């Protein structure tokens, strides 16, 4: 049963390591094409990890009306603006069709690093006799800094650039919660529409942490796989031979509308957003997560969607490819949906941080439309600690609605979103 107040998705835009745009992204998923490869953004010769999911050949000037705008955009913002433009095109909307005060933006974003080439002069200005002098930063360091550089590094600037581009004067927000950011952003956008504060919301996430400092930090943390063989075979969620995650980058933006508004403009409805759950599991000291937060996120999303767990057609898992995290997630998924097919899209493009959830949600939306669930890459040997029905080797052609998409973080935040087809 549908209602004029349903929240529907009418457009998707994605910039990813496996393709830019809906068609290329989906084609890569269908043919099992990995986007993980050797890092090109910086020299990795001194690092133990040399692979990532990079967006290759990206041309940001193709997605802005004035190229000078790019001077004020970091890579995260450029990816996000491009994904928003692709989503707008996919939804078939123009500024002239919309009431700008009824259009809003909610974007997930990560911490943004200053590119080394842009900050090196500031740091060098503070070095005396081979040592960095912190007391000189306010004078010599700042004197060499580009006056607007800090604006480029604010996470909320991604949503700001998008709202400026489309004259979106409605609610505007940025979610900064690591891997759960973009699913929370989509959920918040749905809330805005349901409470009548907007007709159209652009929601999703953008992130690029292709930075040598971040790569080194993650190497020290021990969360990345250190395999040096075929890059495409390293990320292996739920597989018995998994040994760590691969980092990535990208952006995905969805156009959300009330069904009433979408039908009034005769839009092509791709999917319905049925429910969501956002929770946090507290940690005491060094105690490991138990999965209670993820379990509550899933049950909350199902309750909002008015569905029983056995009705879930497929689960789009977080699937980090780390030993303990995958086992914990698998335990929770199995406790609620033991027979549901499971897909882990990070096997294609790695962990894209704040952008990952929106990229993965886009995967499930396209899977529902095509009635085909792509295979999880590199799932070769089942792990008894991960008793899941992982789709592998070939796509699953028997697809039922709805889909549940999951994300969670190492500090206990969890998000679950339930989507179904247009009717």
C-alpha positions in Angstrom: 0.0 0.0 0.0 1.3 3.4 -0.9 0.6 6.9 0.5 1.1 10.4 -0.8 3.3 11.0 2.2 5.6 8.1 1.3 9.3 9.1 1.0 10.5 8.0 -2.4 13.8 8.0 -4.2 13.7 9.5 -7.7 17.4 9.8 -8.6 20.8 8.5 -7.7 24.3 9.9 -8.5 27.5 8.1 -7.7 31.2 8.7 -8.2 33.1 5.6 -7.2 36.2 3.5 -7.9 34.1 1.2 -10.1 32.4 3.9 -12.2 30.9 7.3 -12.3 27.2 7.6 -13.0 24.4 5.1 -12.4 24.9 3.0 -15.6 28.7 2.5 -15.2 28.4 1.8 -11.5 25.8 -0.8 -12.0 27.5 -2.4 -15.0 30.7 -2.9 -12.9 28.7 -4.5 -10.1 27.0 -6.9 -12.5 30.3 -8.1 -14.1 32.1 -8.3 -10.8 34.7 -5.6 -11.6 36.8 -4.5 -8.6 37.9 -0.9 -8.3 40.7 -1.6 -5.8 44.2 -1.1 -7.1 47.6 0.3 -6.5 47.5 3.8 -4.9 48.3 6.5 -7.5 47.6 9.6 -5.3 50.9 9.5 -3.4 54.2 7.6 -3.1 53.6 4.4 -1.0 57.1 3.0 -1.3 57.8 3.6 2.5 54.4 2.2 3.6 53.3 -1.4 4.3 50.0 -0.8 2.6 49.9 0.2 -1.1 46.4 -0.4 -2.3 43.1 1.5 -2.1 39.8 2.1 -3.9 40.6 5.3 -5.8 38.3 7.2 -8.2 40.4 7.2 -11.3 40.1 9.7 -14.2 37.6 12.0 -12.3 37.1 15.4 -14.0 35.3 17.7 -11.6 35.0 20.5 -14.1 32.4 18.5 -15.9 30.0 19.0 -13.0 30.2 22.6 -12.1 28.8 25.6 -13.9 31.8 27.8 -13.2 35.3 26.2 -13.1 36.5 28.9 -10.7 34.3 27.3 -8.0 36.7 24.4 -7.9 39.4 26.6 -6.2 37.2 26.5 -3.1 36.5 22.8 -3.1 38.6 20.0 -1.6 38.5 16.6 -3.3 35.7 15.5 -1.0 33.5 18.4 -2.0 34.3 17.9 -5.7 33.2 14.3 -5.5 30.0 15.3 -3.6 29.1 18.1 -6.0 29.6 15.7 -8.9 27.4 13.0 -7.3 24.7 15.6 -6.6 24.7 16.8 -10.2 24.4 13.2 -11.4 21.5 12.6 -9.0 19.8 15.7 -10.2 20.1 14.6 -13.8 19.0 11.1 -13.0 15.9 12.5 -11.2 15.1 14.8 -14.2 14.7 17.9 -12.1 15.7 21.5 -12.8 15.8 24.5 -10.5 12.8 26.0 -12.4 10.6 23.1 -11.4 11.3 23.5 -7.6 10.4 25.9 -4.9 13.9 26.6 -3.5 12.6 27.0 0.0 11.2 23.5 -0.1 14.5 21.9 -1.2 17.2 20.8 1.4 20.5 19.0 1.6 21.9 16.6 4.2 25.3 15.1 3.5 27.6 12.8 5.4 31.3 13.9 5.6 34.6 12.8 7.1 37.4 14.8 8.6 39.1 16.6 5.7 42.9 16.8 5.4 44.8 19.7 3.9 46.8 18.5 0.8 50.5 18.5 1.6 51.3 20.5 -1.5 49.0 23.3 -0.3 50.3 23.5 3.3 54.0 22.8 2.9 55.0 26.5 2.7 53.2 27.2 6.0 55.0 24.4 7.8 58.4 25.3 6.3 57.9 28.9 7.6 57.9 27.5 11.1 61.1 25.4 10.8 64.2 26.9 12.4 67.5 25.0 12.5 65.8 21.9 11.3 63.1 21.9 14.1 59.4 22.9 13.8 58.6 25.8 16.1 55.0 25.8 17.2 55.2 29.4 18.4 55.8 30.6 14.9 52.6 29.2 13.5 50.4 32.2 14.2 52.9 34.5 12.4 55.1 32.8 9.8 52.9 29.8 9.3 49.7 31.7 8.8 51.3 34.3 6.6 52.0 31.6 4.0 48.5 30.2 4.2 46.0 30.7 1.5 43.3 32.9 3.1 40.4 30.7 2.1 42.1 27.4 2.7 40.3 26.6 6.0 37.0 27.0 4.2 38.0 24.1 2.0 38.6 21.9 5.0 35.2 22.3 6.8 33.1 19.2 6.4 29.9 21.2 6.1 31.2 22.9 3.0 30.2 19.9 0.8 26.5 20.4 1.6 27.0 24.2 1.3 28.4 23.9 -2.2 25.5 21.7 -3.3 22.9 24.0 -1.8 24.5 27.0 -3.5 24.5 25.1 -6.9 20.8 24.4 -6.7 19.6 27.4 -4.7 18.4 25.0 -2.1 17.1 27.2 0.8 15.5 24.5 2.9 17.0 22.5 5.8 20.8 22.0 5.4 22.8 19.8 7.6 26.1 17.8 7.7 26.5 14.4 9.5 29.9 13.7 10.8 29.7 10.1 12.2 32.3 8.1 10.3 30.9 5.1 8.4 27.3 5.6 9.5 27.2 9.2 8.3 25.4 8.9 5.0 22.8 6.4 6.1 22.0 8.8 9.0 21.9 11.7 6.4 19.4 9.7 4.3 17.3 9.0 7.4 17.3 12.6 8.5 16.3 13.7 5.0 13.3 11.3 5.2 12.3 12.8 8.5 12.4 16.3 7.1 10.1 15.3 4.3 7.7 13.4 6.5 7.3 16.3 8.9 6.5 18.5 6.0 9.5 20.8 6.1 10.6 20.0 2.5 9.4 18.4 -0.7 12.8 17.4 -2.1 16.0 16.5 -0.2 19.5 15.7 -1.6 21.1 13.3 0.8 24.1 11.0 0.8 27.8 11.4 1.6 31.2 12.2 0.1 34.7 11.3 1.4 38.2 11.1 0.1 41.0 10.3 2.5 43.6 9.4 -0.1 46.2 11.1 2.1 49.6 9.7 3.1 49.1 10.7 6.8 45.8 9.0 7.0 47.2 5.9 5.3 50.1 5.8 7.7 47.7 6.3 10.7 45.6 3.4 9.6 48.7 1.2 9.1 49.6 1.9 12.7 46.1 1.1 13.8 46.4 -2.3 12.2 43.0 -2.2 10.5 44.2 -2.5 6.9 45.2 -5.6 5.0 48.9 -5.8 4.2 48.6 -8.2 1.4 50.8 -7.3 -1.6 49.4 -9.7 -4.2 46.5 -9.0 -6.6 44.8 -5.8 -5.2 41.4 -6.9 -6.5 41.5 -10.0 -4.3 42.4 -8.4 -1.0 39.0 -7.1 0.2 37.1 -10.3 1.2 34.2 -9.7 3.6 33.1 -12.7 5.6 35.6 -15.0 3.9 37.6 -17.3 6.1 40.9 -15.8 4.8 40.1 -12.2 5.4 42.8 -10.2 7.1 41.9 -6.5 7.1 40.1 -3.8 5.2 41.0 -1.6 2.3 40.3 2.1 2.4 38.5 3.9 -0.5 36.9 7.1 -1.6 33.8 8.2 -3.5 30.4 9.9 -3.2 26.8 9.1 -3.6 23.8 11.4 -3.5 20.1 10.4 -3.6 17.1 12.6 -4.5 14.4 12.0 -2.0 10.9 13.4 -2.4 7.4 13.0 -1.0 5.4 10.7 -3.2 2.9 13.5 -3.7 5.6 15.8 -5.1 7.2 13.1 -7.2 3.9 12.1 -8.8 2.9 15.7 -9.4 5.9 16.2 -11.6 5.5 12.7 -13.1 8.9 11.5 -11.8 10.3 8.0 -12.3 10.2 6.5 -8.8 13.1 4.2 -8.2 12.4 3.0 -4.7 10.6 3.7 -1.4 12.3 4.4 1.9 10.3 2.3 4.3 12.1 2.6 7.6 15.4 3.3 9.4 17.0 2.8 12.8 19.9 4.7 14.3 21.4 3.5 17.6 24.6 3.6 19.7 26.1 0.8 21.8 28.1 2.2 24.7 31.5 0.7 25.4 33.0 0.4 28.9 36.8 0.6 29.0 38.3 -1.9 26.6 35.2 -4.1 26.4 34.5 -5.1 22.8 31.3 -4.3 21.1 28.6 -7.0 21.5 26.4 -6.1 18.6 23.4 -4.9 20.6 23.4 -1.5 18.9 23.4 -3.1 15.4 20.6 -5.5 16.5 18.5 -2.6 17.8 19.1 -0.5 14.6 17.8 -3.4 12.5 14.8 -4.1 14.7 13.9 -0.4 14.8 14.1 -0.1 11.0 11.9 -3.1 10.6 9.4 -1.8 13.1 9.2 1.5 11.3 8.7 -0.3 8.0 6.1 -2.5 9.7 7.8 -5.7 8.5 8.8 -9.0 10.0 12.5 -9.9 9.8 11.7 -12.9 7.6 10.4 -10.6 4.9 13.8 -9.1 4.2 14.8 -9.9 0.6 18.5 -9.2 1.0 20.8 -7.7 3.5 23.5 -5.2 2.3 26.1 -5.7 5.0 28.8 -3.4 6.3 31.4 -6.2 5.6 34.7 -4.6 6.6 36.8 -7.7 5.9 38.3 -7.6 9.3 38.3 -10.8 11.4 36.5 -9.8 14.5 34.2 -7.1 13.0 32.8 -9.5 10.3 32.2 -12.2 12.8 30.3 -9.9 15.1 28.2 -8.5 12.3 27.4 -11.9 10.9 26.2 -13.1 14.4 23.8 -10.2 14.5 22.5 -10.6 11.0 22.1 -14.3 11.5 20.1 -13.8 14.7 17.5 -11.8 12.8 17.6 -12.8 9.2 19.4 -16.2 9.0 18.1 -17.1 5.5 18.4 -13.7 3.8 20.9 -13.4 0.9 23.8 -11.2 2.0 25.8 -8.7 -0.2 29.0 -6.9 0.9 29.6 -4.1 -1.6 32.9 -3.0 0.0 34.5 -5.9 -1.7 34.2 -3.8 -4.9 35.4 -0.4 -3.7 36.7 -0.7 -0.1 35.7 1.3 2.9 34.7 4.8 1.6 34.0 6.2 5.1 31.2 8.7 5.3 30.3 8.0 1.6 30.1 4.3 1.9 26.6 3.9 3.2 25.1 6.0 0.4 27.1 4.0 -2.2 25.9 0.8 -0.7 22.3 2.0 -0.5 22.5 2.9 -4.2 23.7 -0.6 -4.9 20.6 -2.1 -3.2 18.2 0.4 -5.0 19.6 -0.6 -8.4 19.5 -4.3 -7.4 15.8 -4.0 -6.6 15.1 -2.3 -9.9 17.0 -4.9 -11.9 15.8 -7.8 -9.6 19.4 -9.0 -9.3 21.8 -8.9 -6.4 25.5 -8.6 -7.4 27.9 -11.2 -6.0 30.2 -10.4 -3.2 33.8 -10.5 -4.5 36.5 -12.8 -3.1 34.2 -15.0 -1.0 35.9 -18.3 -1.6 35.9 -20.2 1.7 33.1 -20.0 4.3 34.0 -19.1 7.9 32.0 -21.0 10.5 32.0 -17.8 12.6 30.1 -16.0 9.8 27.0 -18.3 9.1 25.5 -16.1 6.4 24.0 -16.8 2.9 26.6 -14.7 1.1 25.9 -14.1 -2.6 29.1 -15.1 -4.3 30.6 -16.3 -7.6 27.6 -15.1 -9.6 24.7 -12.6 -9.1 21.5 -13.8 -7.5 18.7 -13.5 -10.0 15.8 -14.3 -7.7 15.3 -11.0 -5.8 12.6 -10.2 -3.3 11.8 -7.0 -1.6 12.7 -5.2 0.6 16.4 -4.7 1.1 18.1 -3.8 4.4 21.3 -1.7 4.3 23.6 -1.7 7.3 26.5 0.4 8.6 28.2 0.6 11.9 31.4 2.0 13.5 34.1 0.8 15.8 32.9 3.0 18.6 29.4 1.6 18.6 27.2 3.7 16.3 24.9 1.7 14.0 22.4 2.6 11.2 20.0 0.4 9.3 17.8 1.5 6.3 15.0 -0.5 4.7 14.1 0.2 1.0 11.7 -1.4 -1.4 10.6 -1.0 -5.0 8.5 1.9 -6.3 5.0 0.2 -5.7 
